[in-house]
């Protein structure tokens, strides 16, 4: 299932498919730079502190790197 959109809503990052169904949710983080950085049809990228994470369409971490 491909990623259709990703948004920050309150303290969550919510990821949806093309039909608007929720694929997964992640905590947004509490730092001033934390949160959603962007998304593609197959990945979502978010920052938590000094680490940037990339997730697949199931919410599994596929990559992480120091910011």
Residue pairs with C-beta under 8 A, 6 or more apart in sequence:
1 17
1 23
1 57
2 17
2 18
2 41
2 42
2 57
3 15
3 16
3 17
3 23
3 39
3 40
3 41
3 42
3 43
3 44
3 57
4 16
4 17
4 18
4 19
4 20
5 15
5 16
5 39
6 13
6 14
6 15
6 16
6 36
6 38
6 39
6 44
7 13
7 14
7 16
7 36
8 14
8 28
8 35
8 36
10 28
11 27
11 28
12 25
12 26
12 27
12 28
13 25
13 26
13 27
13 28
13 35
13 36
13 44
13 46
14 22
14 25
15 22
15 23
15 24
15 25
15 26
15 39
15 44
15 55
15 57
15 59
16 22
16 23
17 23
17 57
23 57
23 58
23 59
24 55
24 58
24 59
25 59
26 46
26 55
26 59
28 34
28 35
28 36
28 46
29 35
29 46
29 47
29 48
29 49
31 48
31 49
33 47
34 46
34 47
34 48
34 49
35 46
35 47
36 44
36 45
36 46
37 45
37 46
37 47
37 52
38 44
38 45
39 45
42 56
42 57
43 54
43 55
43 56
43 57
43 62
44 54
44 55
45 52
45 53
45 54
45 55
46 52
46 53
46 55
47 53
47 67
50 66
50 67
51 64
51 65
51 66
51 67
52 64
52 65
52 66
52 67
53 61
53 63
53 64
54 61
54 62
54 63
54 64
55 61
55 62
56 62
